[in-house]
């Protein structure tokens, strides 16, 4: 972590990479286990959770900027 007041892009990139990997694994497993409409609902739910988790990851990474400016 550097001393300047910017969003920690390294932390955000690591979190985003982990979220993409886990979401992909869950979508692949859902495609093997579920069929038809149930798969569509499952994929939508998994994608929504992944998106919300990415937003939370950005907020965690941006908290360093907020702490540095306060």
C-alpha positions as CSV (number, residue, x, y, z in Angstrom):
1,X,0.0,0.0,0.0
2,X,1.3,3.3,-1.0
3,X,1.2,6.6,0.9
4,X,-0.9,8.5,-1.6
5,X,-4.7,9.0,-1.4
6,X,-6.0,6.8,-4.3
7,X,-8.2,3.8,-4.6
8,X,-6.1,0.6,-4.0
9,X,-6.3,-0.9,-7.5
10,X,-4.2,-3.9,-6.5
11,X,-6.7,-4.9,-3.8
12,X,-9.6,-4.3,-6.1
13,X,-8.0,-6.3,-8.9
14,X,-7.4,-9.3,-6.6
15,X,-11.0,-9.2,-5.2
16,X,-12.4,-8.9,-8.8
17,X,-10.3,-11.8,-10.0
18,X,-11.5,-14.0,-7.2
19,X,-15.2,-13.0,-7.7
20,X,-14.9,-13.7,-11.5
21,X,-13.3,-17.1,-10.8
22,X,-15.9,-18.2,-8.2
23,X,-18.8,-16.9,-10.2
24,X,-17.6,-18.8,-13.3
25,X,-17.2,-22.0,-11.3
26,X,-20.7,-21.7,-9.9
27,X,-22.2,-21.0,-13.4
28,X,-20.5,-24.0,-14.9
29,X,-21.7,-26.3,-12.0
30,X,-25.2,-24.8,-12.4
31,X,-25.2,-25.5,-16.1
32,X,-24.3,-29.2,-15.5
33,X,-26.9,-29.7,-12.7
34,X,-29.8,-27.5,-13.8
35,X,-31.8,-27.4,-17.0
36,X,-34.2,-25.0,-18.7
37,X,-35.8,-22.2,-16.8
38,X,-34.3,-23.4,-13.5
39,X,-30.8,-22.8,-15.0
40,X,-31.8,-19.4,-16.2
41,X,-33.0,-18.4,-12.7
42,X,-29.9,-19.9,-11.1
43,X,-27.6,-18.1,-13.5
44,X,-29.4,-14.8,-12.9
45,X,-29.1,-15.3,-9.1
46,X,-25.4,-16.2,-9.3
47,X,-24.7,-13.2,-11.5
48,X,-26.6,-10.9,-9.2
49,X,-24.6,-12.1,-6.2
50,X,-21.4,-11.7,-8.1
51,X,-22.3,-8.2,-9.1
52,X,-23.2,-7.1,-5.6
53,X,-20.0,-8.7,-4.3
54,X,-18.0,-6.7,-6.8
55,X,-19.6,-3.5,-5.6
56,X,-18.7,-4.4,-2.0
57,X,-15.2,-5.2,-3.1
58,X,-14.9,-1.7,-4.7
59,X,-16.1,-0.1,-1.6
60,X,-13.6,-2.0,0.5
61,X,-10.8,-0.9,-1.9
62,X,-12.0,2.7,-1.9
63,X,-12.2,2.8,1.9
64,X,-8.4,3.4,2.0
65,X,-9.0,6.6,0.0
66,X,-11.7,7.7,2.4
67,X,-9.5,7.0,5.4
68,X,-6.6,8.9,3.9
69,X,-8.6,12.0,3.2
70,X,-10.4,12.1,6.6
